[in-house]
Amino acid sequence: QVQLVESGGGLVQPGGSLRLSCAASGSIFSIDMMGWYRQAPGKERELVARIISGGSTDYLDSVKGRFTISRDNAKNMVYLQMNSLKPEDTAVYYCRAQVNSGYLSRPYWGQGTQVTVSS
């Protein structure tokens, strides 16, 4: 079994910054992709940013230039540095990882962390 635990959410004023962290633990041989998704009330969950094991990244257009995703492969961790936050960034942010356990590859989700951008 694999667990993903997020941290770093909270309340921040517009223009502020937050750094989200996600730690993966358990039966992990390797992790192909790690990413951050978000879901605002009444909206579908959307991909915010993802990073593959080789380091390539993809971002939601609305966060390009403001958010940066990074990962520490040795620690099985992924981070999301969020700068210049806007009220429309308010959502529950979820970590996702495509984990290889040696005999099986499947996605896992964290429990989510709330990010609220408000004055």
ABEGO torsion letter per residue (X at the ends): XBBBBBBGBEBBBBGBBBBBBBBBBEBBABBABBBBBBBBBGBBBBBABBBBAAGBBBBBAAABGABBBBBBAAAGBBBBBBBGBBAAABBBBBBBBBBBAGABBBBBBBAEBBBBBBX
